[in-house]
């Protein structure tokens, strides 16, 4: 029996999954992380919690936050990010540009890839870098 709460596929098995498939998985991973982060930080309750979640998981915000982690990615992770960015998507949400949607899809593909590899610690490390970026001297 598979344990789908704690799955770990081989790199060969993951390569057989399309970029869109990885992004589909990563979308769910990212959203659960955002929801958990919001609950833990007491950012909102009720309707405000839903609104806060939507504002953080939308493509423009994912694209913006992905910039925080690009310098931290390994060569392997960069290749997965690039593969996700180049995925052939047919529809783009009205609130996002094509570039934002491509970056969001790339981020989701990366998170899906890492999740399916069983690399939860790395996902958490990247997520924290996105949610709590270091402050610059100009901030």
N, C-alpha and C positions, 0 to 999 in steps of 0.2 A: 504494500500500500504506500502510495506517495504521501508525504506530508507537505501540503501546499502552503502551509504557514512557514515552512523552513526548507524551501526547495534550493537545490544547488545543482545546476546543469553544467555539463562540460563545455569548454569553449567550442568544440565541434557542434554540439547540440544547439548552442546559441547562434552560431554562424548560420544555421539553417532557418532561423527566424528572421523575417523581413524587418527592415528598419521601422516600418509602420507598426509591426507587431511589438518590437521593443519599446517604441514610444507609447503604445497602448498600455503596456505593463507599467512603464515609467510614470505615466500620467497618474495612475492609481497610487503608486508609491509616493510620488511627490505630494499628492493631495492629502494622503494620510499623515505625512510628515508635517505639512502646513497645519492641518487640523489639530494635531497633537501639540505643535508649537504654540498655537493660539490658546489652547486650553491650559497648557502649563504656565503660560505667561499671563493668563487672566486678561487677555486683550479685549474680549467681548463676550456677551451672552446673548442667547436667543437669536433674534433677527440680525443683530449686529455681528454675531459670530459667523453667520452665513455670508454676510456682506464682506467681512474681513477675509474670509476664505476665498471668495470669488475674486477679490481684488489682488490676492497674492498668487492665485493659480492661473490668471488670465495670461495670454500669450505675451503682451507687451511687458508685463512685470517679470515673467519668467525669462524673457530675453534680456531684460535689464540686469537681473540678478545673475544670469549665467556669466556675464562679464567678470564677476568677482572670482569665479573659479577657473576660468580659462588658463591663467598662469600656473595653476596648481595641478593641472592634469598631466598624467603620464603620457607617453607616446601612444600607448594602447588606448587609453581613454580619449585622447584627442582624435584618434582614428575613428572611434565609435561616434564621438560627437559630430565629426565631419560626415560620417555615413548617415546619421540622423538628419543633419542639416540638408543633405542632398536628396533626401527621400522625396519621392514624387507624390506630393499632396495635391488633391484636386479642388479642395475648397478651403478658403481662408476666411476666418471670422471677420465680420465687419469692423470690429474694434482693433484690428491688428493689420500691420503692413505685411507684405510677403516676407520681408527680411525678419521681422519680429516672429512671425509664425515659424519660419525655418529654424531660428535659434531656439524657440520654445520646443519644437519637435526634436531638435538635437539634444537638448537638456533631458527631455523625457526619455529618449532612446538611451542615453548614457545611464540614467537611473534604472531603466528597465534592464539593461545589460548587467549592471552591477548587482542588481537584486537577484537576477536569475543565476548569476555566478555564486551567490551566497555571500557577497561582500558588503554586509550590512554596516560594518564599521566605516568603510570608505564612503558609503552613501551618507552616513551621519556626519562625517568629517566635511564633506563637500557641502552638505545642507547647512551646517553651522556657519561655514564660510560665506554662504549666500545670505543667511538671515542675520548674521552679526558681523558684517565686514569690519575690518580694522578701521579705526578713525584716522583720517589724515590730519596733518597740521593745519589745513585750511578749514576743517570742520568746526 
